[in-house]
Amino acid sequence: MCLLGIDLGGTTIKAGLVDIKGRLLVKGQVPTGAAEGAGAVLERIATLAGDLARGQGLAMQDIKGAGIGIPGSVEVEKGLVHLAPNLFWRDYPLRAELAARLNLPVAVDNDAHVAALGEMWQGAGQGFNSLLMVTIGTGIGSGLIIDGHIRRGVFGYGAEMGHVKMVREGPQCHCGGRGCLETLASATAMVRRFREYLAAGQSSRLQDGPDLGAREILTAAAAGDELATRVVDFAASYLGMALANAVLLVGPEAIIIGGGPAQAGEVILAPIRKYLAESLGAWQIKPLPVLAARLGNEAGIIGAARLALELLEHRESF
Ligand SMILES: [Zn+2]
């Protein structure tokens, strides 16, 4: 018996077969081709799943369920994608459509929630029952797990840390709000701030260019560049403060930082820990682990497979 985990992104569909112990048996990827419409995307998912199964000498009947993480807001109970701008989807009944296409039970959730589940099952979150995972990328995604289960609130978009408000009248966010965490601390925000400093005449060993990204800024900061360090420190200060607020609300056992910038390691993790501790102050009763995610871009596949497993277990209990 195995499970199909699908990580549906705006540009790439990643999928894999995972056994019930959480071991990734095989994985593959194809372009999403979102502009061709939802039907074409689902067709590519089904073809990829069939190819993966055949490669393992399995029939589709050997796959017992599928889970899928998508970049958008999901009404999980109905398997309905409310809004996924990267896929051009609005109010799309993904679970029903994909279940019909794969002939499998399907569980759907937001990709950041799914990644948190994957890290808890097989990654940096192993051994913890309650954790908060924050993924830093173009935006900031987050997933909250309490007592082993994803918590998403009544409307399915709870634990949306990227849009908690940090600065009144702060930078404009694409969500329509101002001063959201992701306008201050995402990879995009780091690059924007660095460019603003350069444009204002501040000097750095790192030069601007079309390929300038958070990775280059973090590398320069690790090498001691003062301006890059200041930019990383600014982002980390808001991440630390936002995490402290979340910790005071929900009290997780551990925090996991994912996304490209987290792979830079201590250059960003250390200041996040510093500002988290500073913001918690006397409320830091015992040390709270702040760990880098371990699964990289396999977290979405493994977490989605776990979502499928939970769906099957839930069904059996009725
Ligand atoms: Zn926002």
Residues whose N, C-alpha, C, O or C-beta is under 5 A from the ligand:
A	BS01	ZN	G162 H163 C173 C175 G177 C180
